[in-house]
Amino acid sequence: MRQTIGRRVHLLFERIFPEKRLFLRSDTETRFIRLRSSTQLFGAIGVAAVLSWTIIASAILLMDSLSAGSLREQTAREQTLYEERLNAISEERDLRAAEAVAAQQRFNTALEQVSEMQTRLLASEERRKEHETGINVIQETLRASLVERDAARDEAERLRALLEQDEAAEQAERLLVADLTGTLEVMSDALAATAGQRDAAAQLALAAAQDIENMELDQRLANERTDRIFDQIEDAVAVSLTPLDEMFRSAGLPSDAIIEQLRRTYSGQGGPLTPLTLSTKGDDPAAPQSRRANEVLKRLDELNLYRIAAEKTPFAVPVQSAFRFTSGFGPRWGRMHNGTDFASSYGTPIYSTADGVVTHAGWLSGYGRLIKIQHEFGIETRYAHLAKIRVKKGQRVSRGERIGDMGNSGRSTGTHLHYEVRENGKPVNPMTYIKAARDVF
């Protein structure tokens, strides 16, 4: 069976490649070369292989040339766009910083004006109370003088009636009449003096009333100025609070819960933010201003709590020198990359992105030289592949404090910083915090 199949294959090759002879003739003799079917088959296969290899190699060279040219052009375009974006971000950051400084200056000026107005209002209240007391004393004196005057008049009328009825006893009672006349003169003088005092008291009352009117006018003007100051302060506080609240919400953080936690932690009172208390009797015209001032102080306290929370949250960039992003957060080469890589020169300073406590400062497996910092609100940051560590475990660090130098330790392919942010132990994208703070800091 095998021989039959072999014979058929041999016949097929002979039919396709029949045996040929090449004659070589010279002057003296003639020779020939015999080309069998198998020899022709191997020759054809060799020629086809050489031709195929030539075509494939030419195509590969052509594709490499085309792809290299387009890749260089795309890289140049992306680099140009990246540099333009960096310039725009830098300009926007400088603008926001200038706005923040201006808002802080307006806030300080307004706070000084509020303190001065509060002092003047308290002094005005004291003067009003003193004038009210003086007027009450004058009114009591006038009422007593009027009662004495009426009593003296009644006594004079009674004495005159007695003199008219008893003329016969005039001689006997002359001494008594003289005494009564003297008494009447003394009482008349007293009445005249009382009348003078009454007129003086009336003048004093008119002057006091004029002073009260002037004080009321001053108070109305002061209230108007205070309202304008409150408007400026409220606008400044609103402009400052809105971007801070948006920053926390952009980072996915519960700003209300964070502020409430800080309010419980920082519960001390006193100083310029102590609530105002002016007067509590009757319809106090300063009560609305007092309530408004307390509301402003409450918003200022909230602004201060936002500032404290921002210092304790990793919104800053760990590298302040020139750098480039080499790898982002997410899957990479079939594995999860839990942070963001910043590449720069060897020894570039690395800074803490928020206030916290160092929980690890040493070598750790593939991280190399690693620093872990525990922050508030269950947030932890990690700084890996360092060349040098400048902090110790248990040390408290502040935002912007230098903690190490960029290096290439551990499992690393080049000089860079591997930066991680973890919320309650779970890795999150650090750029979420950095982008959220881009419009504020």
Secondary structure, DSSP 4 states (H G I P E B T S, - for coil): -HHHHHHHHHHHHHHHS--EEEEEE-SS-EEEEEE-HHHHHHHHHHHHHHHHHHHHHHHHHHHHHHHHHHHHHHHHHHHHHHHHHHHHHHHHHHHHHHHHHHHHHHHHHHHHHHHHHHHHHHHHHHHHHHHHHHHHHHHHHHHHHHHHHHHHHHHHHHHHHHHHH-SGGGTTTHHHHHHHHHHHHHHHHHHHHHHHHHHHHHHHHHHHHHHHHHHHHHHHHHHHHHHHHHHHHHHHHHHHHHHHHHHHHHTT--HHHHHHHHHHHS----GGGSPP----SSS-TTHHHHHHHHHHHHHHHHHHHHHHHHHTS--S-S--SS-EEEE-SEEETTEEE-SEEEE--TT-EEE-SSSEEEEEEEEEGGGEEEEEEE-GGGEEEEEESEEEE---TT-EE-TT-EEEEEB--SS-SSSBEEEEEEETTEEE-HHHHHHHTTTT-
